[in-house]
Amino acid sequence: MCYTIKNMCEEVPKLDYDDGLKIMYFNIQGVKGGNEVIHNLLKFMLNSNAENVVDDTTRKMYDYDVDKIYEEYKKVLH
């Protein structure tokens, strides 16, 4: 199950406020809907270890080096 949330203007609900931001909530333990790619992704999100790296998408996420990116970000700030 997936819920997609978008921003809106409370004072003018009919205002088309498309800032491009979307927030998606997934029931990562759900069993209905989706396809194999989505199931692999959600299983990986539930338990992000090497055992759950089964395709290109989960490989990219597993190889994503957050510490390296943070260090590069700090260099830009200084």
Secondary structure as GFF3:
##gff-version 3
##sequence-region A 1 78
A	DSSP	beta_strand	2	6	.	.	.	ID=ss1
A	DSSP	beta_strand	22	26	.	.	.	ID=ss2
A	DSSP	alpha_helix	36	46	.	.	.	ID=ss3
A	DSSP	three_ten_helix	50	52	.	.	.	ID=ss4
A	DSSP	alpha_helix	56	63	.	.	.	ID=ss5
A	DSSP	alpha_helix	66	77	.	.	.	ID=ss6
###
